[in-house]
């Protein structure tokens, strides 16, 4: 069936219907009124918002209420350090930086080296996840966060400071609850069933409302947080959810480290970048002659979708690319070359 897709913190499969996902997760769409409130508060728009890449939320309206009332808020996001970072990983950090720049708020970035060690199917040692945490931290810092308002930490190093609060959180959560939310079974190690308490803690670092920019697959953690936060004397976390940058292999699922050809990594060499993008899934016709006659479909063309998501922030230029591709004036190979140059420039500057 067309609606048979899977979205969990560990698995994203199938062609995702984001409207149905909002219904399934019980989140709210970012409507035009809320979008205008964000733009007004920030003093500017961002194409990740106006193009509805960030499309769903929990209590974003309350974040803006607090901001307008002078109470402020803080940002919390993170990264599971299981390997090198690709472009899909880093885009949410650029949006988080934009929020920090526009609102002047603190940002907490959690590197979950403990969680990635506990995910047994990854077969990573603790030494490996700790090393990846340090390397990923450098890539995240390169985004350009305000050093005076940003705290990047890895769990295994900062756990002493988090553990007392993690215990208070854990006492509120029973195994039946995490099993229902995350699908744990009797074979799941007990570290994984405790881990949600660790991931909830940074949302309680300040006595203000917390806004979490993240991909929507991470939402289950915040459902639990929202059910217990007030009983601990804290605010329910708010969240703003992004769609997934489609993999190079086609408009289904998300990029995966188990499929290196599906992603572009931040430290990838030029030859590899060019080769991967050239092989990317296309929305064009079988031949150039037919494409000139019938045009292409930008909705499934991965090169265009990457431009739409992140690499062409100018709306007028993007509209022209879309129109020319539909009309057959731009071939799929030409679209890929446009993307390639932008990706290479991004990697060089990052």
N, C-alpha and C positions, 0 to 999 in steps of 0.2 A: 504493500500500500504506500501511497505517496507520503503519508504522514508518519511513516515508520522511521523516525530518526532518534538518535540517542544523544543526550547531553548530560554529562555528569562531570564532577571535578577531575575524573580520570579518563573518561571516554567521550569523544565527540565523533559521531558517525552518521552518515546519510546526508540527504539534502535537507537543510534546516528550514522549517517554516517559522520565522521569528514571531509572527502573530500568534500562532498556536503555542509557541514556547512561552510567551507572556502569559497566556491562559494557564498553561501547565504549571508554571512556577508561581503564579499569583502575583506577578509584578505589575507595574503600570507603564503604559507607553508615555514617552515624552511628547506631549501634544504641543501645538503651536503657542498656546498661552504660556506654558512653562518654559518653552524654548526662549521666548521673548524676555521672560523674567531673568533667565540665566545671562542672556546677552546684555540686558540692562545692568545687572549686578556686576558683570565682568567688564563692562565698558567696551566690549568688542565681541564678535562672534568667532567661531572656529569651525572649519569645514567638517570636522569629525562630528560636530553637533548638527550643523545645518543640513548635512547630507544624511543625517540619522544613522551614522555609524554607531554612535552612542544613542541608543534608541529606547531604553527601558530604565526604570528607576524604582527605588523604594525611598519614600520620604524626602526626595529632592526638594519638594516644596517647603518642607520644614527647615531644611538647611538654608534656603533663601529667606525664610521668615526670620531665622536667627541672625543671618547676615544683615538684613535690613534693620533689625532691632538693635544692632551693635553688639550682639553676644558672640558673634564669630563662629568658627567651626575649625576642624582640622582634617587633614587628608591621611589616609592609610591605604597602602597597596603593597604588593609583594611579588616575589618570584620564587618558584621552586627550582633550585639549582641542580638539575640533573644532567647538564651538558652545556655546550655553547649556546649563546642566544642568537635567535634568528629575528628577522624583521618583524614578524608577527608578535614576538615577545616584547619588542622595544616600543612599538607604537603607543600602547597605553601609558607608558612612562612619559612620552612627549606630551600627551594630553594632560597628565597629572602635573607636569611642569607648567603647562599653560594655566591651569587652575591656580597653582601656587603664585605664578607671576601676576595674574589678574586680581586675585583676592588677598595676596600677601599673607598666606597662612602656613602653618607648620605641616611638614610631610614626614610620615614614618614609613619606612620601606623594610619589610621583613623578608629575610632570605631563609627559606624553610629547609635547611640542610638536613634537619632531623626527619622531616616527613619523607623526603626523597630516599633517605636510607631505609625507612620503614616500609616503603613500597617494594615489597620483595621481588615482584616481577621485573623490576628494573635491574636487579642484581648489582647494585652499586655498593661499594664499601663506604663506611663513614668518612674515611680519609678522602675518598673521591668526592663525595657531596660537599664536604667542607672546602675542598680545593675549588670546586666549581662555584661555590658561594663567593669566595674571594674574587675569582675571575669575573663572575657576573656583576659583582658590586662595582668593579671598574667600568664596565660597559654602562651600567645604570648611572653612575656618577658623571659619565661623559655627556649625558643628556643636558646637564647644565643647571641642576637644581641650586637654589640658594643655600650655600653651605651653613649659613647661620640659622636656617629654618628647616633643615633636613637632617634626619637621623636614619642611617642605613645600618642594619644590624643583622647578624646571623644567629639563629636560635641557639645553637650549641655554645656560643660564646656569651650570649646575653641571658641565658636561661635562669641564672641565679636571681636576676632582677624581676623576671616574669613569673617565676614559679609560685610565689605566695598567691598572686592573683589567679594564676591558672588553677590552683587548688580550689579556690572559691568558685570559679567557673565550673570546674569538673564536678563539684559536689551537687550542682544543680542539674546535671545531665546523667541520665541512666543509659545502660547499654541498649535497651529496647528502643530508645529514642534515636541514637546514632545509627543503629541498624536500619531503622525505618527510613531515615534521611539519606544515608550513604550506601545502603545495600550491603553492609557488612554481614558476614556469616560466621559459622563456628570455626572456620579455618583462618579467619582474619587475625593477625597478631594483635595483642592487647595494646601495643604502641599506637597502632592506627586508630583504635577506638578512643584513646586518650587524646590524640593529637588535635582534634577540633578545639579543645580547651586552650591549647597553645595558640592556635591561629586567631581565636577570638580576643585574646588579651590585648593586642595593640589597639583595638577599637575602643579600649577603656583607658588609654594612656592619659587622656585629659578629661576634665569635667566639662567638656563641651560636646556638642553633637559631632559625630565622625562621619565623613563622606568617603566612601570606598569606590574609586574607579577601578573596574575590573571587567574581564570577559564574563559573560553571563553564566558560564559553566561553574563559576565559583560561588554562585548565589546561595547554595544550600548552607554554607557555613554561617551566612548572615541571618538566615531564618532562625537558626538556633540562638544566635546572639540576641536577636530581637525579642525572643521569648523569655530570656533570662536577665537581660541587662538592667531593667528597672528594679528587679528584686535585689540587685546588688548595688543599687544607688547610682546607676549610670544611664545615659541615654541609649535608646535603640539606635543601632547603626543605620545610616542611610547609604544607599548605593546607587551608582550610575553604571549601567551595563553596556558593554560594546558587543557588536557582532564579531564574527571571526574573519580575519583576512583569508580569502580562499587560497588553498594550496595551489602551487603551480600545475599540479596534475589534473585540476578540474574543480568546478564549483560545488564540491561535495566535501563535508567534514571540515577539518582544519589541518594546518601544517603539523607534521609529526617528525620527531627526531628519528623514529624508526624508518622513515622514508626520506632520506636526505635530498632526494630529487624534488621533493614537494616544497622546499623552503630555500631561502637565501640567508646565509649566516652573516653576522656582522663582520667577521674576519675572513670572509671568502675572497679568493683571488679573482681578478678580472676575467680570466679565461673561463673559470667555472661559472661565474655570474652570467656571462654572455651565453654559454652553452645551455644553462638551465632555462633561462628566459626564452631562448630560441625554441626550446622543446616544449614550452608551456602550452597548456590547453588553449585552443583557439575557438573563436566564434565565427570564423570565416568559412568560405565555400571551398570545395575540394580543389578548384583551380583558380588562378588569378583572373582568367577571362570570366568565369562564372561569378566570381566575387565582384568584379567591376559591374556586372549586369544586375546581380541580385542583392549585393551588399552583405554586410555581416551582422551578427547579433552581439552587441556589446554586453548584454546582460549575462552571457556565459563566457565571454572572452576574458581570460584571466589577466592579460596585460592591461586591458582597459579597466578592469575591476581594481587592480592595484593602483592605477592612476586615480581612480575615483575615491578609493579609501584614503590614500595618503600622499601620493607622489605628484599630484597636480592640484594644488590648493586653489588655483585660479578658476573660478566657476565658468567664466566666459571661454577660456581655452579648453576646458573639459567639455563644455557643450559643443564646441566646434569639432573636437575629436570624435565625439559620439555621433554627431550628424554626418560627418564625412565617412565614418566607418559604416554606418547604416546605408549610406548612399553608394558605397563601393569606391569612394574617392581615396580612401586609405586602406591598404592591404594589411592583413594580419601581421606580416613580417615587419611592415613599417611601424605598426603600433608597438610591436615588441622592441624595436630599436629605440623608439621614443622612451619607453619604460627603462630599457637597459641603461641609457645615459643618465637618467635621473637616479636610478638605484646606485650606480657606480659613484656618482657625485655624493649621494647621501652617505655611503659607506666611507668614502674618503674623508668627508667632513666630520662624521661621527667619531 
